[in-house]
Amino acid sequence: MERYRVKNKVNSTRSSSARATGDAVSRRLRDYYDSVKEEGIPDRFLDLLERLDAVDSQSAPREKASAENGRE
């Protein structure tokens, strides 16, 4: 019976240690994610998104016409 108690105590210690490590990792990741959210989007990335939107909006009418004619 004593061996069972010792074994449970070891497992309990490992569990709390693993939980503490997991909590620390979660906290660090959350802090890092929050700092990234606060950064602005680079201008060249915004320019790229605008160009992609322009190309997408130009191709949309052609795709719609093709679909209406039974072609894709």
N, C-alpha and C positions, 0 to 999 in steps of 0.2 A: 504494500500500500504506500509506503514511503517513497519508493521509486516513482510511482505515479505522480505524487505531489511535486517531486523535484522536476520531473519531465514537464509537467504543466507549467511550472514556474519558469523554466527555460524557454518554452514556447511563448509564454506570455511576454517575457522580456524581449524576445525576437520580434514579436508582433508590435510591441510599443516602439521599439527601435526602428522597425521598418516604417511604421506609421509616421514617426517623427521625421524620418528621412523623406518620405513622400510629401509630407506637409511642407518641408523646407524647399523641396524642388518645385512644388506647386506655387509657393509664394514667390520664388525667384522668377519662374516663368511668367506669372501674372504681372510682376513688376516690369519685366522686360517688355511684355506685350503692351502694357500701358504706355511705356516710354516710346514705343514704335508708333502707337496710335497718335501721340502728340506731335510727331514729326510731320512736316508738310509734304505734299506730293511734289516731286521735282517737276519743274516747268517742262523739261523735254519729255517726260512721261505723259503729262497732260496734253502736250502737242501731239504726241503719237496717238493718244486716245481720240482726240478730235479728228485727226486724219482718218483713223479707222472708222469712226462714225460717219464721216463724209463719204467714204467709199461704200460703206454698208448702205447708206441711204440712197446712193446712186444706183446700186445694184438691185435694190428692193423692187422698183417698178419693173425691171426686166424679168426678175424671177416671178413676179406676180403674173405678168403677161404670158410667160412660158407655161406656167401652171394652168392658166385659163385656156390655153391652146392645147393642153394635154401633154406638154413637154416639160421636162425639168432639167 
